[in-house]
Amino acid sequence: MSIGKKDTARLLIHHLSLGGGVDTVRRMFYVVVVSLVLCFLLLLPGEVSSPAGTALTSSGCDGRYIFVQELPARFNVDLLRNCCVFSRWAGDACHLADNGGFGRGLGGDWYATDQFTLELIFHSRMRQYECLTDDPDRAAAVFVPFYPGIEMGHHLWGSNVSVRDAAPLELSQWLRSRPEWTKMGGRDHFMVAGRITWDFRRWTEDGDWGSKLLLLPELKSMTTLIIESSPWHRNDMAIPYPTYFHPSTVAELTAWQNRVLKQSRPWLFSFAGAPRWRPPNSTASLRDLSIEQCRASARCKLLDCAGERAGSCFSPRRIMALFESSVFCLQPVGDSPTRRSTFDAMVAGCVPVFFHPGSAYTQYAWHLPRDYRRYSVFLPEEVVRQGNESIELALRKITAEEVAAMRKEVVGMLPRLVYGDRRRGAAEFDDAFDVAVEKVIERVQKQRKQIREGTADDVAEEKYTWKQSLVGTNVGDDEWDHYFSHWG
């Protein structure tokens, strides 16, 4: 156990005042000397206490400082005044913003966290970041605490394009007017979006869904951290969906990891979800096939969320109980390639089964291993459609040893996949937030180097961004090219 400067001096004074083998006059002389030493020690530069309460030396923040823009309230906090309007697409909407975006508390480290609250969670965590600065010239990156997903939630239905684009255009103008913007033309700025990229990339000027936020020139310069990114653009990066689990200490995290590693799993595989509408006489989707095969198997557990049963999929306890009792969890494409369910399943120690590489492998490059075989099963969509082998038969071929290795990998990844609760004290492990911030800073450093050297990424190759995430290069043929020639 280390002893601080104060404690060292006080121990010396205490020892001398008790005696220590010298006469009284000499003892008093030593007490005076040591008292002067104590005053000198206390005036020496010491440790800097961070906002999160972590003892960091100033050099520990060098190259890690973040400057947070002070946005007008209409871009964030004012958007939370009537959360209940989101109830049509969020189960517990009136409590979306509770507990720093975690939602209503369920006990311990568990919360009824909505999948669309990443903006609130990230902003709350940024307030506790240990290396904040008020000096933009000292910052490694600039955080823009806009809530684009919450803002868009107010205009998803029944709003024209001018209404949907109003806040994005206002934000762009505001950012461009700031002195911090001129430093790198926005390339050192980043923000978070709690909805998928397609909600901010309206395909046509007069389209009936979404805004053009991520198509604006200013946002093309910035980095947007988002729950699902575009495989063909560089200005957004996918980071994990929020889950229900938000541990604050290593002990809490480790206890949960040990539990799910030892969990009894009576179901070989499971699925939670509902069919998606499709035109009459059209081909069944992988989601439909997954539901059909799960219903037909005695080794699959289905949590049907269709119609009046939709509330089942808003119940954290029912969702987690299903995944904790399953060896494999099916993750077919739904309205878009990614699913929040993927991360809930992995928190439960369930090995995810993907049918499209865009569901995880080309998305979460900062948080998941590049070798997807270590933690998941990939069943190509076309193979399942051909019907030569059922999902159950394919999963039964995987040995117990292989399953154990994948589950161990999944459980070992959990610190990087969850958003920890730092409101109760200092950070004890790097979580999804920490990984994302570190990677943003690395990205900005690369941009700065390119500016100094007069080089830049080849924009012509931007359409192959998904390959960069997958194999580390934008060139060359790939067996998955056909998945990204169109979306769906």
Secondary structure as a PSIPRED ss2 file (coil, helix, strand):
# PSIPRED VFORMAT (PSIPRED V4.0)

   1 M C   1.000  0.000  0.000
   2 S C   1.000  0.000  0.000
   3 I C   1.000  0.000  0.000
   4 G C   1.000  0.000  0.000
   5 K H   0.000  1.000  0.000
   6 K H   0.000  1.000  0.000
   7 D H   0.000  1.000  0.000
   8 T H   0.000  1.000  0.000
   9 A H   0.000  1.000  0.000
  10 R H   0.000  1.000  0.000
  11 L H   0.000  1.000  0.000
  12 L H   0.000  1.000  0.000
  13 I H   0.000  1.000  0.000
  14 H H   0.000  1.000  0.000
  15 H H   0.000  1.000  0.000
  16 L H   0.000  1.000  0.000
  17 S H   0.000  1.000  0.000
  18 L H   0.000  1.000  0.000
  19 G C   1.000  0.000  0.000
  20 G C   1.000  0.000  0.000
  21 G C   1.000  0.000  0.000
  22 V C   1.000  0.000  0.000
  23 D C   1.000  0.000  0.000
  24 T H   0.000  1.000  0.000
  25 V H   0.000  1.000  0.000
  26 R H   0.000  1.000  0.000
  27 R H   0.000  1.000  0.000
  28 M H   0.000  1.000  0.000
  29 F H   0.000  1.000  0.000
  30 Y H   0.000  1.000  0.000
  31 V H   0.000  1.000  0.000
  32 V H   0.000  1.000  0.000
  33 V H   0.000  1.000  0.000
  34 V H   0.000  1.000  0.000
  35 S H   0.000  1.000  0.000
  36 L H   0.000  1.000  0.000
  37 V H   0.000  1.000  0.000
  38 L H   0.000  1.000  0.000
  39 C H   0.000  1.000  0.000
  40 F H   0.000  1.000  0.000
  41 L H   0.000  1.000  0.000
  42 L H   0.000  1.000  0.000
  43 L H   0.000  1.000  0.000
  44 L C   1.000  0.000  0.000
  45 P C   1.000  0.000  0.000
  46 G C   1.000  0.000  0.000
  47 E C   1.000  0.000  0.000
  48 V E   0.000  0.000  1.000
  49 S E   0.000  0.000  1.000
  50 S C   1.000  0.000  0.000
  51 P C   1.000  0.000  0.000
  52 A C   1.000  0.000  0.000
  53 G C   1.000  0.000  0.000
  54 T C   1.000  0.000  0.000
  55 A E   0.000  0.000  1.000
  56 L E   0.000  0.000  1.000
  57 T C   1.000  0.000  0.000
  58 S H   0.000  1.000  0.000
  59 S H   0.000  1.000  0.000
  60 G H   0.000  1.000  0.000
  61 C H   0.000  1.000  0.000
  62 D C   1.000  0.000  0.000
  63 G C   1.000  0.000  0.000
  64 R C   1.000  0.000  0.000
  65 Y C   1.000  0.000  0.000
  66 I E   0.000  0.000  1.000
  67 F E   0.000  0.000  1.000
  68 V E   0.000  0.000  1.000
  69 Q C   1.000  0.000  0.000
  70 E C   1.000  0.000  0.000
  71 L C   1.000  0.000  0.000
  72 P C   1.000  0.000  0.000
  73 A H   0.000  1.000  0.000
  74 R H   0.000  1.000  0.000
  75 F H   0.000  1.000  0.000
  76 N C   1.000  0.000  0.000
  77 V H   0.000  1.000  0.000
  78 D H   0.000  1.000  0.000
  79 L H   0.000  1.000  0.000
  80 L H   0.000  1.000  0.000
  81 R C   1.000  0.000  0.000
  82 N C   1.000  0.000  0.000
  83 C H   0.000  1.000  0.000
  84 C H   0.000  1.000  0.000
  85 V H   0.000  1.000  0.000
  86 F H   0.000  1.000  0.000
  87 S H   0.000  1.000  0.000
  88 R H   0.000  1.000  0.000
  89 W C   1.000  0.000  0.000
  90 A C   1.000  0.000  0.000
  91 G C   1.000  0.000  0.000
  92 D C   1.000  0.000  0.000
  93 A H   0.000  1.000  0.000
  94 C H   0.000  1.000  0.000
  95 H H   0.000  1.000  0.000
  96 L C   1.000  0.000  0.000
  97 A C   1.000  0.000  0.000
  98 D H   0.000  1.000  0.000
  99 N H   0.000  1.000  0.000
 100 G H   0.000  1.000  0.000
 101 G H   0.000  1.000  0.000
 102 F C   1.000  0.000  0.000
 103 G C   1.000  0.000  0.000
 104 R E   0.000  0.000  1.000
 105 G E   0.000  0.000  1.000
 106 L E   0.000  0.000  1.000
 107 G E   0.000  0.000  1.000
 108 G C   1.000  0.000  0.000
 109 D C   1.000  0.000  0.000
 110 W E   0.000  0.000  1.000
 111 Y E   0.000  0.000  1.000
 112 A E   0.000  0.000  1.000
 113 T C   1.000  0.000  0.000
 114 D C   1.000  0.000  0.000
 115 Q C   1.000  0.000  0.000
 116 F C   1.000  0.000  0.000
 117 T C   1.000  0.000  0.000
 118 L H   0.000  1.000  0.000
 119 E H   0.000  1.000  0.000
 120 L H   0.000  1.000  0.000
 121 I H   0.000  1.000  0.000
 122 F H   0.000  1.000  0.000
 123 H H   0.000  1.000  0.000
 124 S H   0.000  1.000  0.000
 125 R H   0.000  1.000  0.000
 126 M H   0.000  1.000  0.000
 127 R H   0.000  1.000  0.000
 128 Q C   1.000  0.000  0.000
 129 Y C   1.000  0.000  0.000
 130 E C   1.000  0.000  0.000
 131 C C   1.000  0.000  0.000
 132 L E   0.000  0.000  1.000
 133 T C   1.000  0.000  0.000
 134 D C   1.000  0.000  0.000
 135 D C   1.000  0.000  0.000
 136 P H   0.000  1.000  0.000
 137 D H   0.000  1.000  0.000
 138 R H   0.000  1.000  0.000
 139 A C   1.000  0.000  0.000
 140 A C   1.000  0.000  0.000
 141 A E   0.000  0.000  1.000
 142 V E   0.000  0.000  1.000
 143 F E   0.000  0.000  1.000
 144 V C   1.000  0.000  0.000
 145 P C   1.000  0.000  0.000
 146 F C   1.000  0.000  0.000
 147 Y C   1.000  0.000  0.000
 148 P H   0.000  1.000  0.000
 149 G H   0.000  1.000  0.000
 150 I H   0.000  1.000  0.000
 151 E H   0.000  1.000  0.000
 152 M H   0.000  1.000  0.000
 153 G H   0.000  1.000  0.000
 154 H C   1.000  0.000  0.000
 155 H C   1.000  0.000  0.000
 156 L C   1.000  0.000  0.000
 157 W C   1.000  0.000  0.000
 158 G C   1.000  0.000  0.000
 159 S C   1.000  0.000  0.000
 160 N C   1.000  0.000  0.000
 161 V H   0.000  1.000  0.000
 162 S H   0.000  1.000  0.000
 163 V H   0.000  1.000  0.000
 164 R H   0.000  1.000  0.000
 165 D H   0.000  1.000  0.000
 166 A H   0.000  1.000  0.000
 167 A H   0.000  1.000  0.000
 168 P H   0.000  1.000  0.000
 169 L H   0.000  1.000  0.000
 170 E H   0.000  1.000  0.000
 171 L H   0.000  1.000  0.000
 172 S H   0.000  1.000  0.000
 173 Q H   0.000  1.000  0.000
 174 W H   0.000  1.000  0.000
 175 L H   0.000  1.000  0.000
 176 R H   0.000  1.000  0.000
 177 S C   1.000  0.000  0.000
 178 R C   1.000  0.000  0.000
 179 P H   0.000  1.000  0.000
 180 E H   0.000  1.000  0.000
 181 W H   0.000  1.000  0.000
 182 T H   0.000  1.000  0.000
 183 K H   0.000  1.000  0.000
 184 M H   0.000  1.000  0.000
 185 G C   1.000  0.000  0.000
 186 G C   1.000  0.000  0.000
 187 R C   1.000  0.000  0.000
 188 D C   1.000  0.000  0.000
 189 H E   0.000  0.000  1.000
 190 F E   0.000  0.000  1.000
 191 M E   0.000  0.000  1.000
 192 V E   0.000  0.000  1.000
 193 A E   0.000  0.000  1.000
 194 G C   1.000  0.000  0.000
 195 R C   1.000  0.000  0.000
 196 I C   1.000  0.000  0.000
 197 T H   0.000  1.000  0.000
 198 W H   0.000  1.000  0.000
 199 D H   0.000  1.000  0.000
 200 F H   0.000  1.000  0.000
 201 R C   1.000  0.000  0.000
 202 R C   1.000  0.000  0.000
 203 W C   1.000  0.000  0.000
 204 T C   1.000  0.000  0.000
 205 E C   1.000  0.000  0.000
 206 D C   1.000  0.000  0.000
 207 G C   1.000  0.000  0.000
 208 D C   1.000  0.000  0.000
 209 W C   1.000  0.000  0.000
 210 G C   1.000  0.000  0.000
 211 S C   1.000  0.000  0.000
 212 K C   1.000  0.000  0.000
 213 L H   0.000  1.000  0.000
 214 L H   0.000  1.000  0.000
 215 L H   0.000  1.000  0.000
 216 L C   1.000  0.000  0.000
 217 P H   0.000  1.000  0.000
 218 E H   0.000  1.000  0.000
 219 L H   0.000  1.000  0.000
 220 K H   0.000  1.000  0.000
 221 S H   0.000  1.000  0.000
 222 M C   1.000  0.000  0.000
 223 T E   0.000  0.000  1.000
 224 T E   0.000  0.000  1.000
 225 L E   0.000  0.000  1.000
 226 I E   0.000  0.000  1.000
 227 I C   1.000  0.000  0.000
 228 E C   1.000  0.000  0.000
 229 S C   1.000  0.000  0.000
 230 S C   1.000  0.000  0.000
 231 P C   1.000  0.000  0.000
 232 W C   1.000  0.000  0.000
 233 H C   1.000  0.000  0.000
 234 R C   1.000  0.000  0.000
 235 N C   1.000  0.000  0.000
 236 D E   0.000  0.000  1.000
 237 M E   0.000  0.000  1.000
 238 A E   0.000  0.000  1.000
 239 I C   1.000  0.000  0.000
 240 P C   1.000  0.000  0.000
 241 Y C   1.000  0.000  0.000
 242 P C   1.000  0.000  0.000
 243 T C   1.000  0.000  0.000
 244 Y C   1.000  0.000  0.000
 245 F E   0.000  0.000  1.000
 246 H C   1.000  0.000  0.000
 247 P C   1.000  0.000  0.000
 248 S C   1.000  0.000  0.000
 249 T C   1.000  0.000  0.000
 250 V H   0.000  1.000  0.000
 251 A H   0.000  1.000  0.000
 252 E H   0.000  1.000  0.000
 253 L H   0.000  1.000  0.000
 254 T H   0.000  1.000  0.000
 255 A H   0.000  1.000  0.000
 256 W H   0.000  1.000  0.000
 257 Q H   0.000  1.000  0.000
 258 N H   0.000  1.000  0.000
 259 R H   0.000  1.000  0.000
 260 V H   0.000  1.000  0.000
 261 L H   0.000  1.000  0.000
 262 K H   0.000  1.000  0.000
 263 Q C   1.000  0.000  0.000
 264 S C   1.000  0.000  0.000
 265 R C   1.000  0.000  0.000
 266 P C   1.000  0.000  0.000
 267 W E   0.000  0.000  1.000
 268 L E   0.000  0.000  1.000
 269 F E   0.000  0.000  1.000
 270 S E   0.000  0.000  1.000
 271 F E   0.000  0.000  1.000
 272 A E   0.000  0.000  1.000
 273 G E   0.000  0.000  1.000
 274 A C   1.000  0.000  0.000
 275 P C   1.000  0.000  0.000
 276 R C   1.000  0.000  0.000
 277 W C   1.000  0.000  0.000
 278 R C   1.000  0.000  0.000
 279 P C   1.000  0.000  0.000
 280 P C   1.000  0.000  0.000
 281 N C   1.000  0.000  0.000
 282 S C   1.000  0.000  0.000
 283 T C   1.000  0.000  0.000
 284 A C   1.000  0.000  0.000
 285 S C   1.000  0.000  0.000
 286 L H   0.000  1.000  0.000
 287 R H   0.000  1.000  0.000
 288 D H   0.000  1.000  0.000
 289 L H   0.000  1.000  0.000
 290 S H   0.000  1.000  0.000
 291 I H   0.000  1.000  0.000
 292 E H   0.000  1.000  0.000
 293 Q H   0.000  1.000  0.000
 294 C H   0.000  1.000  0.000
 295 R H   0.000  1.000  0.000
 296 A H   0.000  1.000  0.000
 297 S C   1.000  0.000  0.000
 298 A C   1.000  0.000  0.000
 299 R C   1.000  0.000  0.000
 300 C E   0.000  0.000  1.000
 301 K E   0.000  0.000  1.000
 302 L E   0.000  0.000  1.000
 303 L E   0.000  0.000  1.000
 304 D E   0.000  0.000  1.000
 305 C C   1.000  0.000  0.000
 306 A C   1.000  0.000  0.000
 307 G H   0.000  1.000  0.000
 308 E H   0.000  1.000  0.000
 309 R H   0.000  1.000  0.000
 310 A H   0.000  1.000  0.000
 311 G H   0.000  1.000  0.000
 312 S H   0.000  1.000  0.000
 313 C H   0.000  1.000  0.000
 314 F H   0.000  1.000  0.000
 315 S C   1.000  0.000  0.000
 316 P H   0.000  1.000  0.000
 317 R H   0.000  1.000  0.000
 318 R H   0.000  1.000  0.000
 319 I H   0.000  1.000  0.000
 320 M H   0.000  1.000  0.000
 321 A H   0.000  1.000  0.000
 322 L H   0.000  1.000  0.000
 323 F H   0.000  1.000  0.000
 324 E H   0.000  1.000  0.000
 325 S C   1.000  0.000  0.000
 326 S E   0.000  0.000  1.000
 327 V E   0.000  0.000  1.000
 328 F E   0.000  0.000  1.000
 329 C E   0.000  0.000  1.000
 330 L E   0.000  0.000  1.000
 331 Q E   0.000  0.000  1.000
 332 P C   1.000  0.000  0.000
 333 V C   1.000  0.000  0.000
 334 G C   1.000  0.000  0.000
 335 D C   1.000  0.000  0.000
 336 S C   1.000  0.000  0.000
 337 P C   1.000  0.000  0.000
 338 T C   1.000  0.000  0.000
 339 R C   1.000  0.000  0.000
 340 R H   0.000  1.000  0.000
 341 S H   0.000  1.000  0.000
 342 T H   0.000  1.000  0.000
 343 F H   0.000  1.000  0.000
 344 D H   0.000  1.000  0.000
 345 A H   0.000  1.000  0.000
 346 M H   0.000  1.000  0.000
 347 V H   0.000  1.000  0.000
 348 A C   1.000  0.000  0.000
 349 G C   1.000  0.000  0.000
 350 C C   1.000  0.000  0.000
 351 V E   0.000  0.000  1.000
 352 P E   0.000  0.000  1.000
 353 V E   0.000  0.000  1.000
 354 F E   0.000  0.000  1.000
 355 F C   1.000  0.000  0.000
 356 H C   1.000  0.000  0.000
 357 P H   0.000  1.000  0.000
 358 G H   0.000  1.000  0.000
 359 S H   0.000  1.000  0.000
 360 A C   1.000  0.000  0.000
 361 Y C   1.000  0.000  0.000
 362 T C   1.000  0.000  0.000
 363 Q C   1.000  0.000  0.000
 364 Y C   1.000  0.000  0.000
 365 A C   1.000  0.000  0.000
 366 W C   1.000  0.000  0.000
 367 H C   1.000  0.000  0.000
 368 L C   1.000  0.000  0.000
 369 P C   1.000  0.000  0.000
 370 R C   1.000  0.000  0.000
 371 D C   1.000  0.000  0.000
 372 Y H   0.000  1.000  0.000
 373 R H   0.000  1.000  0.000
 374 R H   0.000  1.000  0.000
 375 Y C   1.000  0.000  0.000
 376 S C   1.000  0.000  0.000
 377 V E   0.000  0.000  1.000
 378 F E   0.000  0.000  1.000
 379 L C   1.000  0.000  0.000
 380 P C   1.000  0.000  0.000
 381 E H   0.000  1.000  0.000
 382 E H   0.000  1.000  0.000
 383 V H   0.000  1.000  0.000
 384 V H   0.000  1.000  0.000
 385 R H   0.000  1.000  0.000
 386 Q H   0.000  1.000  0.000
 387 G C   1.000  0.000  0.000
 388 N C   1.000  0.000  0.000
 389 E C   1.000  0.000  0.000
 390 S C   1.000  0.000  0.000
 391 I H   0.000  1.000  0.000
 392 E H   0.000  1.000  0.000
 393 L H   0.000  1.000  0.000
 394 A H   0.000  1.000  0.000
 395 L H   0.000  1.000  0.000
 396 R H   0.000  1.000  0.000
 397 K C   1.000  0.000  0.000
 398 I C   1.000  0.000  0.000
 399 T C   1.000  0.000  0.000
 400 A H   0.000  1.000  0.000
 401 E H   0.000  1.000  0.000
 402 E H   0.000  1.000  0.000
 403 V H   0.000  1.000  0.000
 404 A H   0.000  1.000  0.000
 405 A H   0.000  1.000  0.000
 406 M H   0.000  1.000  0.000
 407 R H   0.000  1.000  0.000
 408 K H   0.000  1.000  0.000
 409 E H   0.000  1.000  0.000
 410 V H   0.000  1.000  0.000
 411 V H   0.000  1.000  0.000
 412 G H   0.000  1.000  0.000
 413 M H   0.000  1.000  0.000
 414 L H   0.000  1.000  0.000
 415 P H   0.000  1.000  0.000
 416 R H   0.000  1.000  0.000
 417 L H   0.000  1.000  0.000
 418 V C   1.000  0.000  0.000
 419 Y C   1.000  0.000  0.000
 420 G C   1.000  0.000  0.000
 421 D C   1.000  0.000  0.000
 422 R C   1.000  0.000  0.000
 423 R C   1.000  0.000  0.000
 424 R C   1.000  0.000  0.000
 425 G C   1.000  0.000  0.000
 426 A C   1.000  0.000  0.000
 427 A C   1.000  0.000  0.000
 428 E C   1.000  0.000  0.000
 429 F C   1.000  0.000  0.000
 430 D C   1.000  0.000  0.000
 431 D C   1.000  0.000  0.000
 432 A H   0.000  1.000  0.000
 433 F H   0.000  1.000  0.000
 434 D H   0.000  1.000  0.000
 435 V H   0.000  1.000  0.000
 436 A H   0.000  1.000  0.000
 437 V H   0.000  1.000  0.000
 438 E H   0.000  1.000  0.000
 439 K H   0.000  1.000  0.000
 440 V H   0.000  1.000  0.000
 441 I H   0.000  1.000  0.000
 442 E H   0.000  1.000  0.000
 443 R H   0.000  1.000  0.000
 444 V H   0.000  1.000  0.000
 445 Q H   0.000  1.000  0.000
 446 K H   0.000  1.000  0.000
 447 Q H   0.000  1.000  0.000
 448 R H   0.000  1.000  0.000
 449 K H   0.000  1.000  0.000
 450 Q H   0.000  1.000  0.000
 451 I H   0.000  1.000  0.000
 452 R H   0.000  1.000  0.000
 453 E H   0.000  1.000  0.000
 454 G C   1.000  0.000  0.000
 455 T C   1.000  0.000  0.000
 456 A C   1.000  0.000  0.000
 457 D C   1.000  0.000  0.000
 458 D C   1.000  0.000  0.000
 459 V H   0.000  1.000  0.000
 460 A H   0.000  1.000  0.000
 461 E H   0.000  1.000  0.000
 462 E H   0.000  1.000  0.000
 463 K H   0.000  1.000  0.000
 464 Y H   0.000  1.000  0.000
 465 T H   0.000  1.000  0.000
 466 W H   0.000  1.000  0.000
 467 K H   0.000  1.000  0.000
 468 Q H   0.000  1.000  0.000
 469 S H   0.000  1.000  0.000
 470 L H   0.000  1.000  0.000
 471 V H   0.000  1.000  0.000
 472 G C   1.000  0.000  0.000
 473 T C   1.000  0.000  0.000
 474 N C   1.000  0.000  0.000
 475 V C   1.000  0.000  0.000
 476 G C   1.000  0.000  0.000
 477 D C   1.000  0.000  0.000
 478 D C   1.000  0.000  0.000
 479 E C   1.000  0.000  0.000
 480 W C   1.000  0.000  0.000
 481 D H   0.000  1.000  0.000
 482 H H   0.000  1.000  0.000
 483 Y H   0.000  1.000  0.000
 484 F H   0.000  1.000  0.000
 485 S C   1.000  0.000  0.000
 486 H C   1.000  0.000  0.000
 487 W C   1.000  0.000  0.000
 488 G C   1.000  0.000  0.000
